Amino acid sequence: MSLPADLRNKLELPVLCSPMFVVSGPQLVIEQCKAGIIGSFPALNARPQEELDRWLTRIETELAQYQREHPKKKVAPFAVNLIMNKANQRLEQDLEVVLAHKVPIVITSLSAPAALVPRVHAYGGLVFHDVVKVRHAEKALEAGVDGLIAVCAGAGGHAGTLNPFALVNELRRIHSGPLILSGAITNGSAVLAAEAMGCDLAYIGTRFIATRESDAVEGYKQMIVESNSSDVVFTPLFSGVHGSYLAGSIRRAGLDPDHLPAQDAPGEYRNRDQRPKTWKEIWGAGQGVGNIDDIPSVADLVARLKTEYALARNQLGLGAHS
């Protein structure tokens, strides 16, 4: 595996929890890291912008205290997601806060982070970049990122359309460093499957929406539990970029998920100001929702994932995880 040893040795499971809008907050991240998996959140979740510094201070303080109290436990590092786009008017401010706190892992999305990478590397941080196509990966690698996150078909939020077998194999032709797999991963056996494909980490999001510590409203969590893969709608209608959303939330907004108007059809849809708010009202989810039946604590969920992962290894004659 190509994950740096100092990072790998801090993990109970090879899992990076994806940053989710309106879902990932300090409490979720702290509990994920305490359980030995990498927690993350989008910088834009901290509002107003000044809240980002307070969030990071809280995460650092509570994790350091937990590590002092449990010196033998593996406490994972955390990550912050930055949207590399001109439309993100907070980018420079958020980046300065991330640099000041020396955030261990920075997850970047959209444009290749050429100007960001050397600044994060200066303090020893890692940069992982979301990609849905090989072309995006090539640009990110040219920018000097450390790792790639393969966002494949079936992932929640702004997902890709490529089968993971196709995308992972093509990425491994051009990248020998850290590779993270995203798309409908909800249990320990799927985490092992990601490793078997040649990835270093599984990128899990939707499964953590339905946990006690997530910031999702209760109706969102319950809809995750009640939905299955046929309830996930892949459309560019709400954000302008293809995303995976729960059909139930689309119905709640007064729309028919089976007959959505075309994105570019003038006059067929209300104007942008009248549209339901993406993420807050139109809820994202991946195709793995059919394997989610409860709303446990993060600690209980990770313990379950570890048991499933160990069982899958044993069934394949692989022995204990090193």
N, C-alpha and C positions, 0 to 999 in steps of 0.2 A: 504494500500500500504506500501511497505517496504523501500521506498526511504527515506533517512535522511531528517528530516523536514527542516533543514537549506538549503538543496539543493532544495527541492521541492518548497519552498517559493520564490526562485529566478527565477522560470520558469513561462513564460506565457503559455507555452504548454509543455506537457510531451514528449519532443523530444530531442534526442541526434543526432547530425549530424555526420555521419560516416566520418572517415579520408580517403581521396581518393588520390591515387598517381597521380601526375601531375595536380591535380584539386584543392585541398585544400591548400590555402595560407593564409597569415595574413589578407588580406582584406575580404575574405569570412568568416573567423572565427570571425573577429571583428563584421561584420554585423549580423551574426547569434546570437552572444551573446547580441548585442544591441537590437535585436528583442525579446530576452527572451527565446532563446533555446540554448542548449549547442553546441558550435562550437568545431571542432577538426581538427587536421592535422597530417599526418605522419611525424615524425622527419626527415625521409629521404628525404622529399620534400625540406628541407632547404639545399641548396648546394651552396658552399662547407660547410663542417661541421660547420665552424665558424659562418655561417649565422644563425644557430639555436638560438644562444644567442640574435642576433639582432631581429629576428622574435618575440621571447618571450618578449623582452623589448618593442617592438612596440605594441604588443597586450595588455600587461599590462598597458602601459602608456595611450593608447587611450581609453581603457575601463574604467580606473579610471577617466579620464577626463570627459568622457560621463556621468558617474555616478554622478560626482560632479555637472555637468550642468543639470542633470535630476534626482534629488534625489528621486523622487517618482516612477521612472521607475524601472522595474525589469530587471536587467542586469545579464545574466546567466554566470556561470563560463565556462572555456574552458578546453580542454583536448588535450593531445599529445599521439600519438600512437608510441609504441616501438615494433620492431620485435625481439622477444626473440629467436634468432637463431644464431648458430656459424658463419653462412655465413654473418651475419650483423657485419662487422668489425668496425662499428661506435658505436655499442651498449654502451660500457662503457663510451665513450666520451659524447654521447647524454644523457645518464642517469645522468651523473654528472651535465650537464647543466640543465636538468629537475629538479633535486634536488635543485640546487642553486636557481632556480626561484620558487621553491615550487609550481609547477604546480598543480592545484586543483584536476584534474582527470587524471590518466594515464591509457591508454588503451593498453593492451598487447595482442600480437598475437603469435601463434605457441606454443612454449614450456611454461610450467607452470613457473610463475615468482617467484620462491621461494626466491631467494636472493634479489629481488627487493622490494617485499611487505613490509618488516619491515622498509626499508629505506624511503619509501613513507609515511608509517603510522607514522613515527617519527615526521613529520611536520604536520600531520593531513590530508594528501591527501588520495584520494580513488583510488583503483585499480579495473578496470573492465577488464575481460578477454574474448576474442572471443572463442566460442566453436561451433563445428558442431556435436558433439557426446556427449553422457553422460559420456563416459570414459574420455574425455578431461575435462569435467566439474569437475569430481571427483578429478582429479589431480590438477586442479586450486584451488579448494576449500581446498584441503590439503595444498596448498601453502599459503593460507590465504587471497585470493582475496576477495574484498567486494561484487562484483557483477559479473554476467555472461551476456554475449551478445550472444543470441541464433541466430546464422547465419544459416538461414533456406533456403530451396529450393526457388529459385526465386530471391535471393539477387544478387547484382552486385559483381564484383571482384571475390575473392576466396570464393565462396559460398558453403554451405552445400547441402545435398540432402534430408534431412528429412522434412516432412510436419511440419509446425509450431505447429499444434495441438498435434502432437506426441511428438516433442522435448520439448515444453513448459511444457506439463503435466509431462513428466519424470523428467525434471529439478526441477519442484516444489516439487517432492517427496524427493529431497535431499538438496534443497536450499530454505530458506525462506527469503533471503535478496534480494537486488536489482536485477531485471531481465529485460533485454532489448531485444526487438524483432527486428530482421532484416529480410527483404525479401519483395520486391515489395510494400512498403508503400509509397504512393505518395499523399494522401489527408487526410483531417481532420477526415473523418469517419474511415479510416484505423487506425489512431492513437487511436481513441476510441476503435476500435476492439482489438487492442493490449492490452489495459487496461482490456477489458472485459475478455480476455484470462488469465489474472492474471499477466501481465507484468507491469512494472513501467514506462518504457519509450519506445517510438518507435525510432528505429535506421534508419534514413533516409539518403540515399546517392545519388542515381541516380537523384532524383528530383532536387537536388542542383547543379548538373553538368550544367544544363540549366538555369543558373542565370547569371546576368550581372557581378557579382563580382567573379565568379569562374575563376580559372586559365586555364580552358580548352580552347583550341583553338576554334575559331568560327566554323570551320567545324565539330568539335566534338559536340558542342552544337546543331548545326542544325541537325546533324544526330540523336541525341536523340529525337528531336522534330518530325522528319520524320519516326521514327522506331516504331514498335509495338512488342509484345511479341514473335512473330514468327521470329523476326530478332535477337534474342538473342541466341548465340551458347555457349553451355556448353562443354568445352574441356580442357584437360590437356596439349595440344600440345605446347602452347606458353611459359608457365612458369614451366611446370613439375607438377603443381598442378591444379586440376580442377578449372576453372574459367569461368565466364559469360562475353562474349564479343559481340560487335555489328558485325553482319554479313557484314554490309557495309564497316567497316574498314578492315575486312579480305579480301574482294574483292579488296579494294584499294591496298593491299599488294601483289596482284597478285595470290591469292589463291581462291579456290572454297569452301565456307563455308559448302556446302552440301557434299563435298567429300574430307575432310581433311585426310591426311595420318595418319596412326596409330603412336602413340607416340613412340613406341618401334620398328618400322619397319626400319631396317638399309638400307641406300641407297635410301629410298623413300622421304627423305626430306633434304633440304639444312642443312649444319652444323650450330652449334649454333651461330657462328659469323656472319653468313649470314641471320639469321632469323630476321623477323621484330621485333622491340622492343616492348615488352609487355607494355601496358599502354600508351606509347608515340605514337606508330603507330597502335597497336592493342588495340582498345578502350573498356574499361569495361563498362558494364551497366546491371542493373537488369531487370527482366521481367515486371516491372511496367512502362516501357517506353511508352506503348500504351496510358497511361493516361496523357502524358506530351505534351502540345500543344503550349507552348510559352516559352520565355526567359525573365522572369520578374526580377526585383531587389529582393534581399533577403527580404527586408522590405515588399514589396508587396506580395511576396509569403507567408511569415509567417502570414500576415494579412488575406490572403485567407484561409490558413490552420486553423486559429483560427475561422473564420466564419463557415467553413465546420464542424469543431469539435463541435461548439456550436449548429449548426443545427442538427447534428446527436444525440447529447445529448437530445435536445428538442423532436425530433421525437420518442425517446425511453422513454420520460417522466422522464428524469434524472435531469432536471433543469440545472442551471448554474454551471460551473466548480468552485470548491472551491480552 
